[in-house]
Amino acid sequence: MSKNSIKELEGLNLEGIYFFKAPERKIRSKCCNETECQFIVITAGSYKAFIPQEKKDFTAGPGDVVFWRAGEVRFEENDPYNPTKCFSIYFSWPNPPDSLPHFCYDYNHLISLLAEILLDIKDIVYKPDLIKPLSNAYLTTIAAEYIRLTRLNEDELVNKVAKYVEEHMSEPIRLSDLAKYVGLEVHHFGRKYKALTGRTPMYDVKHRKVEHAKGMLILEPRRTLANIAERVGIKDAFRLSRLIKRYTRLTAREIRKQYKFSQVKNPISPVRKKT
């Protein structure tokens, strides 16, 4: 861990933790804790929040971890048909990193496990002097893991997006799908991806779909463009045709023609010389 990372985690102090289950009725409430930060570790149900200052909202579900800074105003709303179940952790944090997003996905379920242990620690009665330092040690580990999850480097982030596109090639893919998969909120994910690559995530999604379509045009020249569009998750042949032209500067017909010409010039099977 770098010196900067250690400095970011200094001063973390647990103020309280409890397990919360939302009631099975719709409630929308304004929340703001002036002095304490909060982690919400969601184990079941749905959690929705609106941030008036940023004029945006997000929905989190099982496996997501939500982070609120001290003094941050938001409106929280529960789904009565899918009530939230979560660990709610309150703590002081003098210098949380400015770049931390509001939520991420807990891939390895480490934060959820640590939160469960943290809840149990408060019930230790035979060693009361250990409760505070032990609790803060677990809290610091939770914060460190949250930072790590939200700081994917370029290779990790791009590879995750590429993997998702390959596994869902025949489906329409939205920005929110990618953000959910990599464990970042939509706006933070879009900005981070572009900052790292110079491209938007959706530009790369379309580019990969076009490359896949181009491969089919070359390897299966008799396949219709409509069928290829279906195979790569594009709505119709017209849209695919426009994307191919935009990304390759060639039409589908020109790609097929180019391939046929190269096959004539460089046949796969060697020509037997006449004896």
Residue pairs with C-beta under 8 A, 6 or more apart in sequence:
1 144
5 144
5 147
7 95
8 95
8 96
8 97
8 147
9 140
9 143
9 144
9 147
10 94
10 95
11 92
11 93
11 94
11 95
12 91
12 92
12 93
12 136
12 139
12 140
12 143
13 91
13 92
13 93
13 136
13 139
14 89
14 90
14 91
14 118
14 132
14 135
14 136
14 139
15 36
15 90
15 91
15 92
16 89
16 90
17 87
17 88
17 89
17 90
17 115
17 118
17 119
17 122
18 87
18 88
18 119
19 85
19 86
19 87
19 88
19 119
20 84
20 85
20 86
20 87
20 88
21 83
21 84
21 85
22 45
22 78
22 83
22 84
22 85
23 78
23 80
23 83
24 80
24 81
24 83
25 80
26 77
26 78
26 79
26 80
27 77
27 78
28 75
28 76
28 77
29 75
29 76
29 77
30 73
30 74
30 75
31 68
31 73
31 74
31 75
31 76
32 71
32 72
32 73
32 74
33 68
33 70
33 71
33 90
34 70
34 71
35 70
35 71
35 92
36 70
36 90
36 91
36 92
37 67
37 68
37 69
37 70
37 90
37 91
37 92
37 93
37 96
38 66
38 67
38 68
38 88
38 89
38 90
38 91
39 65
39 66
39 67
39 87
39 88
39 89
39 91
39 111
39 115
39 142
39 143
39 146
40 47
40 60
40 65
40 66
40 67
40 68
40 86
40 87
40 88
40 89
41 65
41 86
41 87
41 88
41 89
41 106
41 111
41 112
41 115
42 60
42 61
42 62
42 63
42 64
42 65
42 66
42 84
42 85
42 86
43 62
43 85
43 86
43 87
43 112
44 62
44 84
44 85
45 61
45 62
45 78
45 79
45 82
45 83
45 84
45 85
45 86
46 59
46 60
46 61
46 78
46 79
46 82
46 84
47 59
47 60
47 61
47 64
47 66
47 76
47 78
47 84
47 86
48 57
48 58
48 59
48 60
48 76
48 77
48 78
48 79
49 57
49 58
49 60
49 66
49 74
49 75
49 76
49 77
49 102
50 56
50 57
50 74
50 75
50 77
51 57
51 72
51 73
51 74
51 102
52 73
52 74
52 75
53 73
56 187
58 102
58 103
58 185
58 186
60 66
60 103
63 105
63 106
63 109
63 112
64 103
64 104
64 105
64 106
64 183
65 103
65 104
65 105
65 106
65 111
65 146
65 149
66 102
66 103
67 96
67 100
67 101
67 102
67 103
67 146
68 74
68 102
69 96
70 92
70 93
78 84
87 112
87 115
87 116
87 118
87 119
89 115
89 118
89 139
89 142
91 139
93 143
97 147
99 150
100 146
100 147
100 150
101 150
101 184
101 185
101 188
102 185
102 188
103 184
103 185
104 146
104 149
104 150
104 183
104 184
104 185
105 149
105 180
105 182
105 183
105 184
106 112
106 145
106 149
106 183
107 149
107 183
110 145
111 142
111 145
111 146
114 138
114 141
114 142
114 145
115 142
117 138
118 135
118 138
118 139
118 142
121 131
121 134
121 135
121 138
122 131
122 135
124 130
124 131
124 134
149 183
150 183
150 184
150 188
152 160
152 182
152 192
153 196
154 196
154 197
157 182
157 192
157 193
157 196
158 193
158 196
158 197
158 204
160 181
160 182
161 178
161 181
161 182
161 193
161 201
161 204
161 205
162 204
162 208
164 173
164 177
164 178
164 181
164 182
165 173
165 204
165 205
165 208
165 209
166 208
168 177
168 233
169 208
169 209
169 212
169 231
169 232
169 233
170 230
170 231
170 232
170 233
171 233
172 233
172 235
173 205
173 233
175 186
175 189
175 190
175 201
175 202
176 186
178 189
178 201
178 205
179 185
179 186
179 188
179 189
179 190
182 189
184 192
189 201
190 200
190 201
193 199
193 200
193 201
194 200
194 201
197 204
206 243
206 247
207 247
209 232
209 233
209 234
209 243
210 232
210 243
210 244
210 247
210 248
212 231
212 232
213 228
213 229
213 231
213 232
213 234
213 240
213 243
213 244
214 244
214 248
214 255
216 223
216 228
216 231
216 232
217 223
217 228
217 252
217 255
217 256
217 259
218 255
218 256
218 259
221 256
221 259
221 260
224 237
225 237
225 240
225 241
225 252
226 236
226 237
228 237
228 240
229 235
229 236
229 237
229 239
229 240
232 240
234 240
234 243
240 252
241 251
241 252
244 250
244 251
244 252
244 255
245 251
248 255
250 258
